[in-house]
C-alpha cells in the first residue's frame, strides 16, 4: 500500500524522469542508426574495410548476448 501512495505523491517526478529516459533512449537509437549506416556505407565503398570489419561483425552476432551480458552492462 505504501508503494501506491508514494507513486501517487511523486507522480509528476516519475513522469518527468520517464520523459528524460525516453529522450535518452531515442537519442541512443538515433545515434546507433546513424553509426550503422556510416559503417555500412564505408564497408560497401571500400573493400579493405569490408574485409577487416565483416569477420568481427559476424563473430559479434554469433555469440549469444547472455554469454557476454556482463560485458554489455
N, C-alpha and C positions, 0 to 999 in steps of 0.2 A: 504494500500500500504506500510505503514511503517513496518508492520509485515513481509511482504515478504522480504523486503530489509534487515531487521535486521536478519532474519533467514538465508539469503544468506551470510551475513557478518560473522555470528557466526556459520557457518555450521560445521566446524571442532570441535568446542567446543560442539555443540549439539551431534555430532557423538561420541565424547569421553565420554560424560556424558551418552549417551544411552548405550554404551558398559558396563560402570560401573553398570548401573541399571540392565542390563540383567544378568551380572555376579552375582549380589546380589540376583536377583530373582531365578536364577538356584541354587545358593547355599542354599537359603531358602527351595526350593523344595527338594533338596537332603537331607538336614537335617531332614525335615519332613518325608521323606520316610524312612530314617534310624530309626528315632524315632518310627514311626508307626510299622515297622517290629519288633523292640525290644519289644514294648508293646504287640503286637500280640503274639510273641513267649512266653513272660512271662505269658500272660493270658492263653495260651494253655498248658503251662508246669505246672503252679501252680493254683490249683482250687481256693484257697483263694484270689489270685489276681484277678482272673476272677470274683468271687462273689463280690469283692469290686469295681472293675472298670467298669464292664459291665453296671450296672444301671446308672452310671454317663455318660457313653458314649451314652446310649440310650437317656437320658434326653437332652444332648447337641445336639443330632441330630434331636430331635423333635421340638426344639424351632427355629422358623424362624430367619434367620440372620438379617432380617430387624428389628425384635423386640429388638435385642441386638447389633445393629450396633454401637452404641456409646461406648459399652464396647470393641468392637473389634478394634477400631481405636487407 
